[in-house]
């Protein structure tokens, strides 16, 4: 037997529980988003810019890699630290972009962005890269994969 049978149908209203549950879930989600936003703002390598795509203003979020030697490479989209370091030949495993836009510069100079391939960079920033740049990177990447991924 269930509790509803003892209390009658009027004692238990599913709409009250549902609205209370969704309200508390929304509060938790809002709190998580707030904490994530504060975490991103505290990261010195995180930055954003706005880009017009199809007539709409879109916010692009990026994670840069410190330009110093021997820092871990950071994926530009996710912010995950990769197992390879800057200043080494293993940089050739990634598609590297130097963001020199003046308002994006920070105290250490231009920002370096690392992507797994040029297509990922194109999708993330909604731009088109020339075929010659892609082909050059492909050759460089294949040589690096032979050397470092045995």
ChimeraX commands (.cxc) that place a marker at each C-alpha (Angstrom):
marker #1 position 0.00,0.00,0.00 radius 0.5
marker #1 position 1.14,3.53,-0.76 radius 0.5
marker #1 position 0.93,6.69,1.34 radius 0.5
marker #1 position -1.68,8.18,-1.01 radius 0.5
marker #1 position -4.11,5.41,-0.09 radius 0.5
marker #1 position -3.95,6.32,3.60 radius 0.5
marker #1 position -4.12,10.09,3.19 radius 0.5
marker #1 position -6.60,10.26,0.38 radius 0.5
marker #1 position -6.08,11.83,-3.00 radius 0.5
marker #1 position -6.46,15.44,-1.80 radius 0.5
marker #1 position -3.51,15.17,0.63 radius 0.5
marker #1 position -0.98,14.68,-2.16 radius 0.5
marker #1 position -0.79,16.99,-5.15 radius 0.5
marker #1 position 1.78,16.12,-7.82 radius 0.5
marker #1 position 1.77,19.64,-9.28 radius 0.5
marker #1 position 3.04,21.09,-5.97 radius 0.5
marker #1 position 5.93,18.65,-5.82 radius 0.5
marker #1 position 6.76,19.13,-9.51 radius 0.5
marker #1 position 6.88,22.93,-9.28 radius 0.5
marker #1 position 8.92,22.79,-6.07 radius 0.5
marker #1 position 11.32,20.27,-7.64 radius 0.5
marker #1 position 11.78,22.26,-10.88 radius 0.5
marker #1 position 12.28,25.46,-8.88 radius 0.5
marker #1 position 15.06,23.89,-6.81 radius 0.5
marker #1 position 16.66,22.36,-9.93 radius 0.5
marker #1 position 16.64,25.76,-11.66 radius 0.5
marker #1 position 18.23,27.32,-8.58 radius 0.5
marker #1 position 21.00,24.71,-8.57 radius 0.5
marker #1 position 21.62,25.16,-12.30 radius 0.5
marker #1 position 21.77,28.94,-11.92 radius 0.5
marker #1 position 24.22,28.58,-9.04 radius 0.5
marker #1 position 26.41,26.19,-11.07 radius 0.5
marker #1 position 26.46,28.61,-14.01 radius 0.5
marker #1 position 27.41,31.45,-11.69 radius 0.5
marker #1 position 30.29,29.46,-10.19 radius 0.5
marker #1 position 31.50,28.42,-13.67 radius 0.5
marker #1 position 31.40,32.04,-14.85 radius 0.5
marker #1 position 33.42,33.16,-11.81 radius 0.5
marker #1 position 35.91,30.34,-12.39 radius 0.5
marker #1 position 36.38,31.35,-16.04 radius 0.5
marker #1 position 36.87,35.00,-15.11 radius 0.5
marker #1 position 39.55,34.07,-12.59 radius 0.5
marker #1 position 41.52,32.23,-15.30 radius 0.5
marker #1 position 44.05,34.68,-16.83 radius 0.5
marker #1 position 44.20,32.68,-20.07 radius 0.5
marker #1 position 40.43,32.78,-20.69 radius 0.5
marker #1 position 38.96,35.52,-22.84 radius 0.5
marker #1 position 36.01,36.22,-25.12 radius 0.5
marker #1 position 35.24,38.34,-28.11 radius 0.5
marker #1 position 32.10,38.99,-30.12 radius 0.5
marker #1 position 31.81,38.08,-33.78 radius 0.5
marker #1 position 28.99,38.82,-36.23 radius 0.5
marker #1 position 27.66,35.62,-37.83 radius 0.5
marker #1 position 24.67,35.75,-40.19 radius 0.5
marker #1 position 23.77,39.21,-38.89 radius 0.5
marker #1 position 23.76,38.08,-35.24 radius 0.5
marker #1 position 26.35,38.90,-32.61 radius 0.5
marker #1 position 27.92,35.68,-31.29 radius 0.5
marker #1 position 30.18,35.38,-28.25 radius 0.5
marker #1 position 33.31,33.27,-28.84 radius 0.5
marker #1 position 35.07,31.86,-25.77 radius 0.5
marker #1 position 38.79,31.01,-25.98 radius 0.5
marker #1 position 41.60,29.69,-23.81 radius 0.5
marker #1 position 45.11,30.80,-24.71 radius 0.5
marker #1 position 48.40,29.14,-23.91 radius 0.5
marker #1 position 51.06,31.18,-22.08 radius 0.5
marker #1 position 53.75,32.26,-24.53 radius 0.5
marker #1 position 56.61,31.27,-22.24 radius 0.5
marker #1 position 58.74,28.24,-22.94 radius 0.5
marker #1 position 57.91,24.92,-21.28 radius 0.5
marker #1 position 54.25,25.73,-20.46 radius 0.5
marker #1 position 51.66,23.04,-21.09 radius 0.5
marker #1 position 49.72,23.49,-24.33 radius 0.5
marker #1 position 46.11,24.38,-23.65 radius 0.5
marker #1 position 43.28,23.48,-26.02 radius 0.5
marker #1 position 41.70,26.72,-27.26 radius 0.5
marker #1 position 38.08,25.54,-27.08 radius 0.5
marker #1 position 37.89,23.38,-23.96 radius 0.5
marker #1 position 40.78,24.85,-21.96 radius 0.5
marker #1 position 42.09,21.34,-21.25 radius 0.5
marker #1 position 45.82,21.09,-20.73 radius 0.5
marker #1 position 47.44,18.80,-23.27 radius 0.5
marker #1 position 50.40,16.53,-22.41 radius 0.5
marker #1 position 52.80,18.48,-24.65 radius 0.5
marker #1 position 54.68,21.66,-23.85 radius 0.5
marker #1 position 55.30,24.88,-25.73 radius 0.5
marker #1 position 58.68,25.57,-27.28 radius 0.5
marker #1 position 59.16,21.91,-28.26 radius 0.5
marker #1 position 58.88,20.27,-31.65 radius 0.5
marker #1 position 55.73,18.57,-30.38 radius 0.5
marker #1 position 53.91,21.85,-31.06 radius 0.5
marker #1 position 53.68,20.58,-34.66 radius 0.5
marker #1 position 51.03,18.11,-33.50 radius 0.5
marker #1 position 48.64,21.07,-33.12 radius 0.5
marker #1 position 47.38,23.85,-35.35 radius 0.5
marker #1 position 48.81,26.98,-33.73 radius 0.5
marker #1 position 47.32,30.46,-34.15 radius 0.5
marker #1 position 48.69,33.70,-32.77 radius 0.5
marker #1 position 45.90,36.13,-31.84 radius 0.5
marker #1 position 47.36,39.61,-32.23 radius 0.5
marker #1 position 44.14,41.62,-32.12 radius 0.5
marker #1 position 44.93,44.62,-29.97 radius 0.5
marker #1 position 42.03,44.37,-27.54 radius 0.5
marker #1 position 42.82,40.67,-27.00 radius 0.5
marker #1 position 46.45,41.31,-26.01 radius 0.5
marker #1 position 47.24,40.92,-22.40 radius 0.5
marker #1 position 50.28,41.68,-20.27 radius 0.5
marker #1 position 52.37,38.85,-21.75 radius 0.5
marker #1 position 51.93,39.83,-25.40 radius 0.5
marker #1 position 49.86,38.16,-28.11 radius 0.5
marker #1 position 47.85,35.08,-27.23 radius 0.5
marker #1 position 48.71,31.66,-28.67 radius 0.5
marker #1 position 45.82,29.34,-29.47 radius 0.5
marker #1 position 46.22,25.61,-30.11 radius 0.5
marker #1 position 43.67,23.52,-32.01 radius 0.5
marker #1 position 43.81,19.86,-33.02 radius 0.5
marker #1 position 43.41,20.77,-36.71 radius 0.5
marker #1 position 42.64,23.76,-38.96 radius 0.5
marker #1 position 39.02,22.69,-39.47 radius 0.5
marker #1 position 38.39,22.94,-35.73 radius 0.5
marker #1 position 39.75,26.51,-35.82 radius 0.5
marker #1 position 37.49,27.34,-38.76 radius 0.5
marker #1 position 34.37,26.01,-37.01 radius 0.5
marker #1 position 35.18,27.71,-33.72 radius 0.5
marker #1 position 35.82,31.15,-35.22 radius 0.5
marker #1 position 33.50,30.85,-38.23 radius 0.5
marker #1 position 36.19,31.71,-40.77 radius 0.5
marker #1 position 37.74,30.02,-43.81 radius 0.5
marker #1 position 41.45,29.20,-44.07 radius 0.5
marker #1 position 43.18,28.85,-47.41 radius 0.5
marker #1 position 43.84,25.35,-48.72 radius 0.5
marker #1 position 47.59,25.99,-48.96 radius 0.5
marker #1 position 47.80,26.68,-45.19 radius 0.5
marker #1 position 45.87,23.47,-44.47 radius 0.5
marker #1 position 48.12,21.42,-46.78 radius 0.5
marker #1 position 51.30,22.86,-45.23 radius 0.5
marker #1 position 50.02,22.07,-41.75 radius 0.5
marker #1 position 49.01,18.55,-42.83 radius 0.5
marker #1 position 52.57,17.78,-44.02 radius 0.5
marker #1 position 54.10,19.24,-40.84 radius 0.5
marker #1 position 51.60,17.32,-38.69 radius 0.5
marker #1 position 52.24,14.00,-40.44 radius 0.5
marker #1 position 56.01,14.34,-39.84 radius 0.5
marker #1 position 55.41,15.20,-36.19 radius 0.5
marker #1 position 53.07,12.22,-35.76 radius 0.5
marker #1 position 55.75,9.89,-37.15 radius 0.5
marker #1 position 58.34,11.24,-34.75 radius 0.5
marker #1 position 56.29,11.55,-31.53 radius 0.5
marker #1 position 53.46,9.01,-31.78 radius 0.5
marker #1 position 55.19,5.71,-32.22 radius 0.5
marker link #1:1,2 radius 0.2
marker link #1:2,3 radius 0.2
marker link #1:3,4 radius 0.2
marker link #1:4,5 radius 0.2
marker link #1:5,6 radius 0.2
marker link #1:6,7 radius 0.2
marker link #1:7,8 radius 0.2
marker link #1:8,9 radius 0.2
marker link #1:9,10 radius 0.2
marker link #1:10,11 radius 0.2
marker link #1:11,12 radius 0.2
marker link #1:12,13 radius 0.2
marker link #1:13,14 radius 0.2
marker link #1:14,15 radius 0.2
marker link #1:15,16 radius 0.2
marker link #1:16,17 radius 0.2
marker link #1:17,18 radius 0.2
marker link #1:18,19 radius 0.2
marker link #1:19,20 radius 0.2
marker link #1:20,21 radius 0.2
marker link #1:21,22 radius 0.2
marker link #1:22,23 radius 0.2
marker link #1:23,24 radius 0.2
marker link #1:24,25 radius 0.2
marker link #1:25,26 radius 0.2
marker link #1:26,27 radius 0.2
marker link #1:27,28 radius 0.2
marker link #1:28,29 radius 0.2
marker link #1:29,30 radius 0.2
marker link #1:30,31 radius 0.2
marker link #1:31,32 radius 0.2
marker link #1:32,33 radius 0.2
marker link #1:33,34 radius 0.2
marker link #1:34,35 radius 0.2
marker link #1:35,36 radius 0.2
marker link #1:36,37 radius 0.2
marker link #1:37,38 radius 0.2
marker link #1:38,39 radius 0.2
marker link #1:39,40 radius 0.2
marker link #1:40,41 radius 0.2
marker link #1:41,42 radius 0.2
marker link #1:42,43 radius 0.2
marker link #1:43,44 radius 0.2
marker link #1:44,45 radius 0.2
marker link #1:45,46 radius 0.2
marker link #1:46,47 radius 0.2
marker link #1:47,48 radius 0.2
marker link #1:48,49 radius 0.2
marker link #1:49,50 radius 0.2
marker link #1:50,51 radius 0.2
marker link #1:51,52 radius 0.2
marker link #1:52,53 radius 0.2
marker link #1:53,54 radius 0.2
marker link #1:54,55 radius 0.2
marker link #1:55,56 radius 0.2
marker link #1:56,57 radius 0.2
marker link #1:57,58 radius 0.2
marker link #1:58,59 radius 0.2
marker link #1:59,60 radius 0.2
marker link #1:60,61 radius 0.2
marker link #1:61,62 radius 0.2
marker link #1:62,63 radius 0.2
marker link #1:63,64 radius 0.2
marker link #1:64,65 radius 0.2
marker link #1:65,66 radius 0.2
marker link #1:66,67 radius 0.2
marker link #1:67,68 radius 0.2
marker link #1:68,69 radius 0.2
marker link #1:69,70 radius 0.2
marker link #1:70,71 radius 0.2
marker link #1:71,72 radius 0.2
marker link #1:72,73 radius 0.2
marker link #1:73,74 radius 0.2
marker link #1:74,75 radius 0.2
marker link #1:75,76 radius 0.2
marker link #1:76,77 radius 0.2
marker link #1:77,78 radius 0.2
marker link #1:78,79 radius 0.2
marker link #1:79,80 radius 0.2
marker link #1:80,81 radius 0.2
marker link #1:81,82 radius 0.2
marker link #1:82,83 radius 0.2
marker link #1:83,84 radius 0.2
marker link #1:84,85 radius 0.2
marker link #1:85,86 radius 0.2
marker link #1:86,87 radius 0.2
marker link #1:87,88 radius 0.2
marker link #1:88,89 radius 0.2
marker link #1:89,90 radius 0.2
marker link #1:90,91 radius 0.2
marker link #1:91,92 radius 0.2
marker link #1:92,93 radius 0.2
marker link #1:93,94 radius 0.2
marker link #1:94,95 radius 0.2
marker link #1:95,96 radius 0.2
marker link #1:96,97 radius 0.2
marker link #1:97,98 radius 0.2
marker link #1:98,99 radius 0.2
marker link #1:99,100 radius 0.2
marker link #1:100,101 radius 0.2
marker link #1:101,102 radius 0.2
marker link #1:102,103 radius 0.2
marker link #1:103,104 radius 0.2
marker link #1:104,105 radius 0.2
marker link #1:105,106 radius 0.2
marker link #1:106,107 radius 0.2
marker link #1:107,108 radius 0.2
marker link #1:108,109 radius 0.2
marker link #1:109,110 radius 0.2
marker link #1:110,111 radius 0.2
marker link #1:111,112 radius 0.2
marker link #1:112,113 radius 0.2
marker link #1:113,114 radius 0.2
marker link #1:114,115 radius 0.2
marker link #1:115,116 radius 0.2
marker link #1:116,117 radius 0.2
marker link #1:117,118 radius 0.2
marker link #1:118,119 radius 0.2
marker link #1:119,120 radius 0.2
marker link #1:120,121 radius 0.2
marker link #1:121,122 radius 0.2
marker link #1:122,123 radius 0.2
marker link #1:123,124 radius 0.2
marker link #1:124,125 radius 0.2
marker link #1:125,126 radius 0.2
marker link #1:126,127 radius 0.2
marker link #1:127,128 radius 0.2
marker link #1:128,129 radius 0.2
marker link #1:129,130 radius 0.2
marker link #1:130,131 radius 0.2
marker link #1:131,132 radius 0.2
marker link #1:132,133 radius 0.2
marker link #1:133,134 radius 0.2
marker link #1:134,135 radius 0.2
marker link #1:135,136 radius 0.2
marker link #1:136,137 radius 0.2
marker link #1:137,138 radius 0.2
marker link #1:138,139 radius 0.2
marker link #1:139,140 radius 0.2
marker link #1:140,141 radius 0.2
marker link #1:141,142 radius 0.2
marker link #1:142,143 radius 0.2
marker link #1:143,144 radius 0.2
marker link #1:144,145 radius 0.2
marker link #1:145,146 radius 0.2
marker link #1:146,147 radius 0.2
marker link #1:147,148 radius 0.2
marker link #1:148,149 radius 0.2
marker link #1:149,150 radius 0.2
view
